[in-house]
Amino acid sequence: MRVTLHRALALLLASALPVATLAAELTVSAAASLTNALRELAPLFEAENPGTRVQLNFGASGALLQQIAKGAPVDVFASADQQTMDEAQKQGLVQAAQRRDFASNALVVIVPATAAKSPRAVADLADAGYARIAIGLPASVPVGRYTKSVLEAANQWGAIEPKMIGANNVRQALDYVARAEVDAGFVYATDAALMPDKVRIALTLPATRPILYPVAPLAAAPNAAMAQRFVEFLTSPAAQALLARYGFGRP
């Protein structure tokens, strides 16, 4: 009887071990332009926090916000603009006191590497030689809103909007240009740097407002404590150094 009981206890403990060693999952929804940097940062965070596994979900900031608002189980949200995070705060999805700016970027115009010419000014994009221009959809893609703002300030939005090939996120705009499916495109400098053999930067544009990336733990984060730790990690010297390697500036 005692042997049987011991065996039963041993089996019970053995079956419980995998459960005990399962990693705590941290889900991070982040702007598409952060893809490469966060894929390298995630293992560093996991190494500093044994037992935690980071799940990354990338997309246009506006689309990610819609997912979160509909109940997606997300712990951390990193947006490519303040407007989207402001909306998340307005909806009570994040708290003002917990959001942080952790990176900055620049807006550029790119053309295919094989293009015979490059625009020397934004106004050049109104020329007939630039018939198709990749621009993130302003309604949901931050780079699209930055682009529209810059073009409006230059009195060029009316001339260029009819040529717009809408992109669902900044990486799609980059791909359109890299495959020479469009004559030019508006992306972040960090994205253009990923494909130096496929695209070249024609113009670096002065943004009408700083391009800052905010991050915040979700108010209803399933793993709230670790979510706050991840936010703090993004502002650490190690994380900032890696972000700089990918071309991001300090906030």
Secondary structure as UniProt FT lines:
FT   HELIX           2..21
FT   STRAND          24..31
FT   HELIX           32..34
FT   HELIX           35..48
FT   TURN            50..51
FT   STRAND          52..59
FT   HELIX           61..69
FT   TURN            70..71
FT   STRAND          76..78
FT   HELIX           82..90
FT   TURN            91..92
FT   HELIX           96..98
FT   STRAND          100..105
FT   STRAND          107..112
FT   TURN            113..114
FT   HELIX           122..126
FT   TURN            128..129
FT   STRAND          133..136
FT   TURN            138..140
FT   HELIX           142..153
FT   TURN            154..155
FT   HELIX           157..160
FT   HELIX           161..163
FT   STRAND          164..167
FT   HELIX           170..178
FT   TURN            179..180
FT   STRAND          184..188
FT   HELIX           189..192
FT   TURN            193..194
FT   TURN            196..198
FT   STRAND          199..205
FT   STRAND          211..217
FT   TURN            219..220
FT   TURN            222..223
FT   HELIX           224..234
FT   HELIX           237..245
FT   TURN            246..247
//
